[in-house]
Structure formats: structure tokens, C-alpha cells
């Protein structure tokens, strides 16, 4: 057991299972039944990408705990879906039967930075993050006695070529590896302008997964990250992977976050002090192939802290979003404001290159914002055309805060109109309020309630919460604004 080969020291999924009686735990282990059907099948290369804090690492750790020999005898999955609802023969057949190469790219980058800081650790030929990645995997393989014996037969094998080392080991043992790579896209996100490093990284993956010799080394390869696999000349650089992303979730939609039914079960707990409706307003709204998905990390925090607020903003820097909207492709700023107000925008995902640099137009911007989680998207009859929208109150709050900080914020007519409408209502100026509401009604908004909600959106965020269809004792009020402070 090491940090890459069968790591077992830290496993977030195993920790969640141990604490499931007093922490929020949603059982997604039936996903394992799906990956089991892919083993050694010729369709055993799988990439599932989604935004930050949407459970990527927990899912990767779940697969690690199930397949890796290092977890044999731990009974982690007893009583979970995979043991009760799945193919029990398949479950037992593959449980802890594989040597797993687990590559957490954030971990690799951390070790690489340590390597750079200590000249005594430097190795000839290991100059970049990608060089270090290959070196670290090979060195850990050599720490296994059986693997070391296989590699020692040929002094040239396994020095620099990861593929040759894996081929020699598989030939010697007669077994295949499972490879799990978390944050696979780190090179493209954190080294955006280093095209040579990116090409070098893709070359490694190609050697492992596009050559006949490399494919023979793996029973399953599972990649996860934020961005879909990089496209080169409009085609995926690893086009033999089956890809599932926020843009193209396929049959794996329920595994991208918490479903409505799963959240309904969460709120049944006597320890849960927030309502299903509150969670729905704040964190639901990612409609993925017809399935409504909640941000799982935010639901977990809201239930744990008994407070529905925006937790997602703290998960990453918003610099990328700011850069994109300030580029203002084809009126993008106005589109973003309209989206915040409740509009939808149709865009094309046909030419998106799946990176953060080759952004050619606002269609690419919308694709990237969907992948990053800032926007939700729904399908149209054309598979390359999608409809973008702001999914929920949490993301809306984040976007509004970002927009307010931009130097063009004060120039937006809709924002000024929001301030004017609130002022007219507070001053009981019915004539002005009626005129502003009529102006809003002449825009794409339809109902009177929606007009008022849209009109007041910007100026009420910090001080008021709104409720629709509120019981009053004599029917229901269409719309109620309630001061947040007492």
C-alpha cells in the first residue's frame, strides 16, 4: 500500500459510511454495479466530470474502496445499495480483487512542488509535473515485491516508460490494473497557457489508453474532474473514452448530485432543521437529462449548520468567471444580467474545445460556465443546442455579488430599475411603481408576480427573502417580501 498504488490511509467515502448514522449520507453505491458491467468489456474507459464540490472525489474513493485489494476484509459496503439491490454475484466477484493505481492530481502537484524545493531529490529527466507523475507511479510500482521482480528481469524496462513497466507487470502477474484519476484536468486548469505541458500530459494518456499494449493493462479506467476531455481539432484527444459531463450526462445523471427523492429522505431526519422547500430553492435546479439535481456539498452544509445560505462561493476563485464576462463576447454582460433576472439563453456546444483558453465566442463561455457549475442547462431537440439558466438561489447570489463588483455594474438599466421600484414601493408611490411594473411587463416576463420578482431582484437580495403562495388565513398571498433582519 502506498500513496498511488492501493492507497488506503485516507478515504472520504469510507469515513462517510462510518459516520452515516449521524451525518448526511446518500447511498450512491449502485453506481458500482454500472462500472462492474464495463470491466474488461472494450467499453472500460469512463470519464465522468462535474463542477467543484459535486462529489467527484467521494465517488472516486468509493470505487477505490470497492476494487482495491488494500480494503479487503473491511466490510465497508455491508448493508448498502450495492449489496441489497445489485447483482450479488458480480458484487462479490470484483470486491477488493484489483490493484488500483489511484492518481489524485492535486496530491501529485503537491509532491512535485516539494520535489522542486529540495535539490537533493532531483532526478535526471524529471523536469515537469508530467515527468514527475510518470516517475512517481513507476517508483511506487517498484516498491511492490512482485512488481519489482518483474521489472528486474530487464534493466531497461520501467526506467522512464510507464507503459513498458505496466506491460511487463501485467505479463508477469496475469492480472490487469484499475486506474482512477481524480482532477484529471488539473493541467488544463492550473497551467492554462503551458501548451507543451498539456501536450505531454495528453501523450501519456494516449500511450496508456489508445495503444493496444496500454489497453491490455487495464480492467477499467475512470477519470473525473471539472472539464470534459480536451478536444483537438474538434475531436476528443481520447475519443475512446465514454464521456459524461454537465453538458452530456447520459444515463449517469442521477450520480451527478443529490436527487429530489434523496433530499426528501434527508429532511425526514429529526436532526434536520431546514425544510425541503428551502433546500429546493437554494440548491436544486441543475436539470440533468430530466433529473433535478441539488448541489450535494451545499445541501450537506445547510443541513449540518441548519442554515440555507450560499456555501458554493467559497469553493473556488471567481476570477475565471470575471475574466469571461468582462470579455463581453457579443453582449455577454447583458446576457448574464438577464439570466440572473430569470431569463434563459440558447447556446451551441458543438465547437467547445473543453478548456479555459480557447474561448472563441459566447457559446463557448456558456459551455464553460455550465461545466463550472455557474449555469444549469437543459436539452433541446438538437443535441448541440442547449438552454442555459441560473439554477438556484445559491448561484444567483454568487453571480449577483460578482456582477455588483464590476465597474459596469452601475450602468445596467435593469439594476437601476430594480432600485427605483423598491424606492417607489417604500415611498408608497403607486404611480411610479405601476409604470415600472408595466415596463417590466412589456419585457419577456409574463405574469404580474414574476414582473415584481424580476423588478425587485437586485435591490432586495441582501435585506429581504421572498415567498410565493404564502398562506394568509384567507387564501394565499401571491408574493410576500420579508425583511431578513428583525
N, C-alpha and C positions, 0 to 999 in steps of 0.2 A: 504494500500500500504506500502511495506517495501523494504528491500534490496534483499529478496529472494521470498517472496510471492507477485506477481504482481508488481515488481519494475517498476517505471516509471520516476525516476529522470533523468537518463541518457539513451539515446537510439541513437546509432550511425546511425541506419537506418533512424529514423525519422529526425535526423539532416541533413542527406544527401538529403532527399526528400525536405526539406525546402529550401535547397541551390542548387537544381538541375539546376536552370536556369543559374548559374554562376560557378558551379563546375562540375567535371566529374561525371556523374551519369549513371549507366547502370541498366536498369529495369529488375530485375530477379524475379518479384513478381509472375510470372506464376508458380514458384516452389510451392507456397502456394496451388494452385489447385491440385498438386500432393499429398501434405501432407493431404489435406482435404479428399482425397479418402481413406486414411489409418485410419481415425478416427474411433475408436470403431470397427475395422474390423477384429481383430485377427492377423492382419499384421501391427499393430500400433507401433511397436518398430523399430526405424530407427537410424542408425549410419552413418554419413557422415564425413569422415576425409580427411584432405588435409594439405599441408605444411603451415608454418607460412606466414602470410601476403597474404593469398589467400581468404580472405573474410569470414572466419568462423564466427567471432563474428557479423559482419554485417548481415549475414543470420540468425543467432540465434536471433538477435534483431528484424529483420523483422518478424519472427514468433511470437516473444513476442508481438510486437505492434499489430499484427493481432488478435491473440487469446485472449489476456489478457483483462479482464474487466476494468483494470485501464486506458485503452486507449479509452474507449467508447466515442463517440462524437467528436473525434479529426480529422476525415476525412483525415487521413494520406494517404490512398490508392486511393483517388479520382483521376481519370484520368490515373492511372497506368494499366499495362497489366492485372492484376488480375480482374479489373473491366470492361475492354473492351473486353478481349478475352476469359476469362474463363467462367465457369458455374456460372451465376449470382445468381441463387438460392442458390447454395452451398456457394458462397461468402457471401451473406447476412446472411445465416443461422448460420455461425460459427464466424462471425465478432464480436470480443470482447465479447464472450459468456462464457469464461472459466476463472477459477482461475488457474494461471500459477505459478508453482514453478520453478523459474529460478536460476540455480546454476552456477555461474561463479567461477570456482575452483581457479583462481588467486585471486579473491576477498576473497574467504574463507580462503586461505592461509594467506593473509594479515591480516585478522581479527584474525586468530589463532595466528599469531606472536604477535599481540597486546595483546591478551589474556595471552600468556606466560610471557610477560614482566610485567604484573600487577597482583601480587598475590591476590589482593582483588577480582579479577574477577574469580579466580579458583573455579571450581565446582568438587565435588567428582565424580570420574569415567570418567572425561573428561581429558584424558592424551595425546591423539594423535590427529593428524589432522583429522582422520576419526571420532573419538569420537566427536570432535568439530563440524564437518559437521552435524552429526545427531542432536546434541544439538542445533545448530543454527537454523536448519529447524524447529524443534519442538517448540522452543521458539517463533519463528515468527508466527507459526500457532496459538499459544495460544493468540497472540495479536489481532487476529480476534475475534470479539464478538461471532459470531455464532459458530465458531470452538471451542472457549473456553467453550461455553455452552455444546457442545457435549462431550468434554473431561472431563468436571467437573462431569459428571454422574458416572464415575468410577475413583477413585483416583489413581489406578494403571496404567490406560491407558495413554500412551504418556509421561511417565517419561523418559524411555530410549529407548523404541522401536518405531522407526519411523513408521514402518509398522502398528503397532496397532493403532497409532494416526491417520494415513491416513484412515485406515479401519473404524474407529469409525466416523470420519468426513464424509466420503462418505455415510455411512449408515444413518447418521443424515440428510444430505442435499439432498441425492438422486442424486448428481452430481459427475462427475469424474474430476480429475485434468489433466492438461497437464504439463509434466515435460520437461524442456530444460536444458541440462548440457553442458556448454562451457568449453573447455580444460579438457575433461573428463579424459585424460591420464596423467594429471599433476603428479599424484602419481607415475606413472611408469617412468616418465622422470626426475623428480626432486628428487625422493627418490629411485634411481635405485637399491640400494643394500638392501633396507629395505623390505625384502620379507614378513615379518609379517604384516607390514602396508598395503602392496599391497593385501595380502590375506583378510585382514579385510575390505578393500575397496570393493573388489570383492564380499565379503559376503553380504555387504549392497545392492549392485546392484542385486545380486541374490535373496535376500529376497523380493525386490520390483518387480522384473521383471520375476522371474522364478517360483514364487509360485502363486497358483490360487487366493489367497487373495490379493496379491500385484497387479497382473494384472488387477483385478477388480477396482482398484483405478485410472486408467489412461485411458484417451481417446487417448492419444498419448505420446510417449516418444521419444525425439530427442537428440542424443548425437553427439557432434562434438569435434574434437581435431586433433592432428597430426598423432598419431599411431592408427592403427586398433585395435579392441578389443583384449586384451591379450588372447593368446592360452594357454591352459593347456592340456598336453598330446595330442597335435596335434589338439585339438578341441577348438573352441572359448568358453571362460568362460561364455559367454552369447549368446549361439548359437541360441536363438530365436529372436535375432536382425537381421534385414536385413542390411548388411554392404556394404558400397560403399566407396572405397578408391582410391588412385592413382594407386594401383595395380589392383583393381577390381571396376571401376567406374560405370559399368552397364548403365542404362538408364539416370542417372543423370549427365553424362559427361559435358553437356553444363553449368552446375551450379558450376563447379569447378574453373572457372575463366572467363575472357573475351574471347568471340569467335572472329573469324576474322571479321564477319559481324558487331559485336558490336564495334570493334576498328575502322572499316571503317566509322561508324557513328560518332565516337568521333572526327576523324580528319576532318570531314566536318565543325566543328565549326570554325568560323572566328578567335576565340581566340587561336586555336591550331596552334603552330608554328613548330611542328615536323611532319614529313611525316609518312604515313602508312608504307613505306618501312623501315624507321629507327626503328619504333616500332616493326615491324615484326622481324628484325634482332636481336634486343636486348632482346625482352621479349616473343616472340612466341616460340613454339616448344614443348610444353607439349602435345603430341598427345594422347588424352584420348578417347579410343574406336572410333578412326577415326575422332575425333573432335580436331582441333588445338586450344589449349588454351594458352592465354597470362597470365603472372603474373599480376593480377589486380592492386596490390598496386604499382608496378613499373611503369605500364602504367599511373596510376593516377599522380605519382610524376613527370614522364617525361613530361607529358602534362602541369602540373601545373608550372613546372620550365623551360619548353622549352629546355630540355637537356636530351639526352639519354645517361645515364651512369649506372653503377651498383649501384642500391639502395638496393638490396636484402641483400648484405653482412652485412649491419648494423642492420639487424633484429634479429640476434642471434649470440651466440658464435659459432665459428667453431671448438671448442675443440673436440667435438664428432667425427667430420669428420677426424680430425688429428689422433685421437686415432685409428680409424678404419683402415685408410690406413697404418699407421705405424705398425699395427699388421701384415700386409703383408701376409694375407692368400693366399697361392697358387699363388704367383706372382701378388698380387693385385696392388702393386705400378706401375708395368709396365702396367697393365690394365687401371689404372686411366690415366696415361700419354697418352696411345693410345686412350682412349676415348676423351681426350682433343684435340688430333690431328684430331679427326673426325671419328674414328673407332666406331664400335658397338660391344657389348658383349652380348651373350645369357646367361641367368641365370635361375635358378629354384626358384619359390616362394612357393613350396609345403610344406617346413618344417619351414618356418619363424614363430617364436613364437610371433611376433608383439611387441617386446620390444627391449631395447637397451643393454641388458646384455647377454642374451642367444644367442650370435652370434657364430655359430659353424664353419662357412666356408664363403668363399667369396660370395656365393649365398645369404646368409643372409645379408651380407654387402650391396650388390646391392639392395635388398629389402628395407632395412632401408634407403639407400640414395635416393631411389625413393620416399619413404614416406616423407622424409625430404625436398624434392624438389631439391636436388643436381643433380639428374639424371631424365631424362624422360624415359618412357618405352612404347613399342608397343607390340601388341599381336602376337602370333604365332598360329599355328593350335592346339597346345597343350595348354590348359588353364593354366597349371602350368609352362610353359616356356615363358619367356618374353625376349625382346631385349632392353638392356639399351643403352642410348646415352646421350651426353651432349646437352641439349635442345636449348640453345641460347647463344648469346654473353655475356649477363649478367652473367650467371652461369659459362661460360667458363672463364671469367675474374676472378671470385671468386676462382675457382679451381686452376687456374694458380698462383694466388697470394699465395694460401695456399701451393702449391707444391714447389714454389720457396723458401719458408721459411724452408723447411725440410732439414736436414743435408745430405740427399742422393740426393738432387737436382742436384748438380754438377756432379754426377756420371752418369746421364742418357745420353746415347748416342744420343737420339733424340734431346735433348736440345742442346747439343754441336753442333750437325749437323745444327740446326737452326741458331746458332750464326755464324758458319762457312759459311753458304750460304749467309747470309746478308753481311758478310765481303767481300766475293768474288764478290758479285754484286756491292757493294760500291767501290771496287777497280778495277772494270771493268775486273776482272779475269774470262774470259769466260770459260777457260778450267776447272778450279776448280768448277765453278758454274754448268757447264754441267755435270761433274762427280757426284756431289752431287745430282742434279736433277735426274740423271739416277739411283742412289742408291735408292732414294725415290720412283722412278717409279717401281723399282723391288719389292717394298713392296706392300701391298694390294691396295694402291691407284691406280687409273686408269688413269684419264685424266691428261694432262700436267699442266693445270691450277690448278687442285686440288693438284698436286705434289708441285707446287710452294707455294700455300697457306699453305700446311702442313709443308713444309720445313721452311718457314719463321715465322711460328706461334709464337714461343716463343720469338724470338728476336725483333719482330715488335709491340708487343701489346701496349707498352707504348708510342711509338713515331709515329706510322702510323695507319691510318684507311685504309681498303681496300674496293674496289668497283668492282663488276663484271659487265660485259656487259655495260661498260660506253660509251655513245655516244661520238664520236670524230669529227663528221662532215663528215668523210669518213668511214662510217660503225661504228663498235663498237670495243672497246679495250676489250680483254678477261679479263684482270685483271689490276687494277690500284692501286698502293700504294701511299697514300697522307700523307705528314707529318701533324701531329696533331697540332704542333706549327707553327707559321709563321716565 
